[in-house]
Amino acid sequence: MEKSTGIEDVRTIYIDQSDADKQAELAKRFKGNGIRTSKYSVLTFLPLNLYTQFRKAANMYFLVISYMQTIRSISISNGVSAMAFPLSVVVLVSMLKDAFEDYKRHKADDEENSAPCEVYDVAKGEIVKKQWKELKPGQIVRLLDDQFIPVDMLLLRSSDDKGGLYIETKNLDGETNLKNKTVEKQINSMELHQNWNQLTGAKIVCEKPNNAIYKFEGYLELPGNQKKISLGAENFILRGCKLRNTEWVYGIGVFTGHESKIMMNSTKAKYKFSSLELLSNKAVFWVLMT
């Protein structure tokens, strides 16, 4: 039965399983599946972290005092900056701590980006191994039981004849109970895993990337078929969740990398000021004012 999705601002993903070059060209229009949660790179660490260090009023106060101590006419230390060494030690220790924390973020990003997954290769006509960061929208991904989902993907087929499967969403919403998902009935009846050429020329039309983890609207339009297969959140699984109690699942990537719902719900890493640092900032401000 044909249904209107009511979507005004849409993303269209064309599926051309017969032409690998065309599929790769279309995939370039979308973001890759690599992610970055770190604050700094090798080039930006020094300037950005120094800026962060001297956002602390205490550090800025002692920096000004250190400079003023070098002016002989007003210095009580004969133009020698007595504050420079202790200030440098404090700033250096803080920078080393921030560098170590950001290194751990880089390491976690690299581990996730290089995690293995299985993708259907159009040219070879078989399943091949790839890394998460290499995935693009429109590629067909195979998941096995207890594997994490690498992209937000539309379900095409599961090991259950009725198209049912279970996922664990603990990393997404903190809930440990398993959620039931299902392949749309018309798609499930096509048994695509036995002949992916049935998707040649098909397209997915859906909402643009957003942070609504319990919502998905779209439809699958098959070539030569005037009807549109309506799709909902029950036919859609999200990056970061885990396949459970299901032997295998096939799906097609829709939202990747920073456009996936889990990444759109994550906040950018920010420098956090402790309550003591906030109190010292206020104290320094009042000292200068009085």
Wavefront OBJ file of the C-alpha trace (Angstrom):
o trace
v 0.000 0.000 0.000
v 1.406 3.390 -0.983
v 1.694 5.949 1.767
v 2.799 9.561 1.825
v 5.777 10.159 4.097
v 4.998 13.844 4.611
v 8.722 14.635 4.390
v 9.577 18.060 3.022
v 13.361 18.173 3.439
v 14.689 14.843 2.167
v 17.822 12.841 1.455
v 17.838 10.620 -1.621
v 20.171 7.638 -1.849
v 20.290 5.957 -5.248
v 21.105 2.260 -5.245
v 22.761 1.027 -8.423
v 24.125 -2.430 -7.770
v 25.052 -2.911 -11.443
v 27.597 -0.073 -11.601
v 30.218 0.068 -8.861
v 31.799 3.284 -10.230
v 28.459 5.079 -10.239
v 27.706 3.869 -6.724
v 31.074 5.169 -5.498
v 30.492 8.514 -7.242
v 27.086 8.935 -5.612
v 28.536 8.010 -2.227
v 30.988 10.937 -2.452
v 28.070 13.312 -1.976
v 27.727 12.153 1.623
v 30.037 12.262 4.622
v 32.262 9.306 5.398
v 31.797 7.058 8.397
v 34.941 8.111 10.256
v 34.430 10.056 13.480
v 36.539 12.404 15.593
v 35.739 13.194 19.217
v 39.124 14.639 20.201
v 39.594 18.340 20.939
v 42.986 18.860 19.340
v 45.263 17.771 16.523
v 49.081 17.859 16.591
v 49.041 21.293 14.930
v 46.264 22.869 16.990
v 47.166 21.547 20.448
v 49.678 24.224 21.461
v 47.738 27.377 20.457
v 44.313 26.098 21.495
v 45.448 24.651 24.796
v 47.432 27.775 25.704
v 44.290 29.789 25.033
v 42.383 27.414 27.324
v 45.011 27.656 30.077
v 44.919 31.437 30.120
v 41.141 31.540 30.194
v 41.704 30.811 33.869
v 41.787 34.164 35.611
v 44.462 33.002 38.070
v 46.873 32.051 35.282
v 46.268 35.324 33.464
v 46.745 37.278 36.711
v 50.099 35.639 37.455
v 51.173 36.067 33.816
v 50.619 39.831 34.114
v 52.465 39.888 37.458
v 55.338 37.916 35.880
v 55.618 40.489 33.105
v 55.454 43.443 35.504
v 58.286 41.923 37.559
v 60.568 42.331 34.520
v 60.079 46.131 34.567
v 62.925 47.344 36.780
v 61.326 50.666 37.669
v 58.451 48.940 39.483
v 60.010 45.538 40.221
v 61.074 44.440 43.698
v 63.031 41.513 42.235
v 65.565 43.523 40.196
v 63.805 42.823 36.909
v 63.751 39.053 37.450
v 60.371 37.406 37.028
v 60.074 35.290 40.180
v 56.571 34.167 39.220
v 57.538 32.835 35.774
v 58.889 29.450 36.908
v 56.008 28.367 39.193
v 53.486 29.631 36.611
v 55.238 27.673 33.839
v 55.191 24.500 35.961
v 51.446 24.837 36.690
v 50.597 25.499 33.023
v 52.864 22.683 31.785
v 51.319 20.119 34.160
v 47.820 21.139 33.050
v 48.830 20.898 29.395
v 50.304 17.420 29.908
v 47.081 16.281 31.591
v 44.981 17.647 28.695
v 47.332 16.047 26.146
v 47.010 12.634 27.833
v 43.206 12.868 27.950
v 43.056 13.883 24.289
v 45.436 11.067 23.356
v 42.951 8.609 24.870
v 40.186 10.174 22.761
v 42.322 9.810 19.607
v 43.051 6.188 20.493
v 39.363 5.407 21.057
v 38.469 7.104 17.744
v 41.115 5.093 15.877
v 39.890 1.824 17.385
v 36.304 2.552 16.362
v 37.187 3.853 12.894
v 39.345 0.814 12.126
v 36.883 -1.778 13.477
v 36.142 -4.495 10.859
v 32.788 -4.984 9.154
v 31.399 -6.957 6.212
v 30.170 -5.216 3.065
v 28.678 -6.597 -0.137
v 31.085 -5.758 -2.971
v 29.141 -4.956 -6.142
v 31.998 -5.637 -8.556
v 33.020 -8.962 -7.002
v 29.519 -10.072 -6.123
v 30.620 -11.224 -2.673
v 31.041 -10.124 0.919
v 34.349 -8.348 1.659
v 35.971 -7.019 4.820
v 36.180 -3.266 5.333
v 36.826 -0.829 8.155
v 34.042 1.247 9.685
v 35.582 4.481 8.399
v 35.351 3.231 4.789
v 31.573 2.797 4.792
v 29.362 5.070 2.679
v 25.600 5.545 2.392
v 24.097 3.106 -0.087
v 26.426 0.224 0.755
v 24.975 -3.106 1.889
v 26.343 -4.241 5.260
v 26.105 -7.680 6.855
v 26.028 -7.978 10.651
v 26.460 -11.099 12.736
v 25.169 -11.812 16.241
v 26.774 -9.696 19.018
v 28.346 -7.253 16.553
v 28.023 -3.484 16.947
v 26.153 -1.616 14.215
v 28.613 0.588 12.241
v 26.113 2.933 10.521
v 22.483 3.990 10.760
v 20.959 1.485 8.378
v 17.727 0.376 6.777
v 16.955 -3.300 7.319
v 16.840 -5.514 4.215
v 16.852 -9.066 5.540
v 17.418 -11.041 8.742
v 18.027 -14.706 9.586
v 14.454 -14.884 10.877
v 11.998 -15.836 8.109
v 9.564 -13.165 9.318
v 12.256 -10.480 9.327
v 12.470 -10.018 13.084
v 15.616 -9.207 15.060
v 16.746 -7.812 18.404
v 19.158 -5.021 19.249
v 20.690 -3.743 22.456
v 20.596 0.073 22.736
v 22.621 0.464 25.946
v 25.239 2.694 24.292
v 22.527 4.887 22.798
v 19.944 5.434 25.548
v 21.283 3.468 28.522
v 18.501 0.860 28.390
v 19.597 -2.775 28.797
v 16.381 -4.472 27.665
v 16.448 -5.693 24.061
v 14.452 -3.829 21.406
v 12.590 -5.602 18.632
v 13.078 -4.429 15.047
v 11.730 -5.892 11.839
v 12.342 -5.843 8.106
v 9.438 -4.227 6.246
v 7.137 -7.030 5.010
v 7.349 -6.222 1.294
v 11.147 -5.939 1.451
v 11.416 -9.166 3.445
v 9.336 -11.072 0.897
v 11.816 -10.132 -1.865
v 14.605 -12.245 -0.270
v 17.204 -9.740 -1.442
v 20.153 -11.630 0.068
v 19.707 -14.235 -2.679
v 19.682 -11.670 -5.502
v 20.863 -8.132 -4.749
v 20.303 -7.133 -8.387
v 16.657 -6.605 -7.466
v 17.823 -3.291 -5.980
v 19.397 -2.055 -9.218
v 18.071 1.448 -9.875
v 16.145 1.620 -6.597
v 16.341 4.625 -4.304
v 15.731 5.466 -0.677
v 14.060 8.795 0.052
v 14.126 9.747 3.720
v 14.467 12.569 6.198
v 17.764 14.419 6.443
v 20.145 13.617 9.332
v 18.710 14.576 12.721
v 19.061 13.650 16.396
v 15.648 11.992 16.876
v 16.692 8.463 17.897
v 13.157 7.064 18.055
v 11.972 8.480 14.728
v 12.618 7.695 11.072
v 10.520 8.530 8.020
v 11.139 7.478 4.462
v 10.311 5.098 1.660
v 11.986 2.715 -0.756
v 11.142 3.151 -4.418
v 11.905 0.162 -6.647
v 12.612 0.517 -10.397
v 9.557 0.129 -12.607
v 7.314 0.079 -9.555
v 4.926 2.959 -9.029
v 4.362 2.014 -5.396
v 6.573 3.293 -2.616
v 7.361 1.007 0.300
v 6.864 3.122 3.400
v 9.508 2.833 6.127
v 9.501 3.695 9.810
v 11.677 3.557 12.921
v 10.879 -0.147 13.387
v 12.716 -0.862 10.098
v 15.779 1.187 11.037
v 18.742 0.404 13.329
v 21.298 2.857 14.672
v 25.049 3.048 14.944
v 26.381 2.111 18.376
v 23.678 -0.462 19.092
v 24.471 -4.192 19.166
v 22.766 -7.047 17.329
v 21.558 -9.658 19.810
v 19.932 -13.097 19.586
v 19.928 -12.891 15.783
v 22.231 -14.973 13.578
v 22.687 -12.373 10.840
v 21.202 -9.216 9.363
v 21.620 -7.296 6.091
v 21.020 -3.572 5.902
v 21.852 -0.590 3.733
v 23.716 2.426 5.124
v 21.715 5.660 5.311
v 23.408 7.999 7.830
v 27.157 7.712 8.413
v 29.801 9.179 10.717
v 28.892 12.506 12.298
v 25.496 12.388 10.550
v 24.493 9.260 12.471
v 21.981 9.819 15.246
v 24.324 8.792 18.061
v 26.901 11.369 16.937
v 24.282 14.085 16.436
v 23.218 13.515 20.056
v 26.776 13.710 21.391
v 28.185 17.055 22.471
v 31.585 18.304 21.371
v 34.334 17.794 23.945
v 34.695 20.969 25.996
v 37.150 22.109 28.623
v 35.528 21.778 32.034
v 36.264 24.212 34.841
v 36.150 22.755 38.331
v 34.174 24.484 41.068
v 37.505 25.505 42.652
v 38.667 27.097 39.393
v 35.392 29.000 39.050
v 35.731 30.203 42.651
v 39.336 31.312 42.067
v 38.241 33.164 38.885
v 35.701 35.121 40.935
v 38.251 35.780 43.687
v 40.813 37.139 41.213
v 38.146 39.315 39.603
v 37.203 40.883 42.973
v 40.880 41.378 43.881
v 41.406 43.327 40.657
v 38.212 45.320 41.163
v 39.179 46.373 44.681
l 1 2 3 4 5 6 7 8 9 10 11 12 13 14 15 16 17 18 19 20 21 22 23 24 25 26 27 28 29 30 31 32 33 34 35 36 37 38 39 40 41 42 43 44 45 46 47 48 49 50 51 52 53 54 55 56 57 58 59 60 61 62 63 64 65 66 67 68 69 70 71 72 73 74 75 76 77 78 79 80 81 82 83 84 85 86 87 88 89 90 91 92 93 94 95 96 97 98 99 100 101 102 103 104 105 106 107 108 109 110 111 112 113 114 115 116 117 118 119 120 121 122 123 124 125 126 127 128 129 130 131 132 133 134 135 136 137 138 139 140 141 142 143 144 145 146 147 148 149 150 151 152 153 154 155 156 157 158 159 160 161 162 163 164 165 166 167 168 169 170 171 172 173 174 175 176 177 178 179 180 181 182 183 184 185 186 187 188 189 190 191 192 193 194 195 196 197 198 199 200 201 202 203 204 205 206 207 208 209 210 211 212 213 214 215 216 217 218 219 220 221 222 223 224 225 226 227 228 229 230 231 232 233 234 235 236 237 238 239 240 241 242 243 244 245 246 247 248 249 250 251 252 253 254 255 256 257 258 259 260 261 262 263 264 265 266 267 268 269 270 271 272 273 274 275 276 277 278 279 280 281 282 283 284 285 286 287 288 289 290
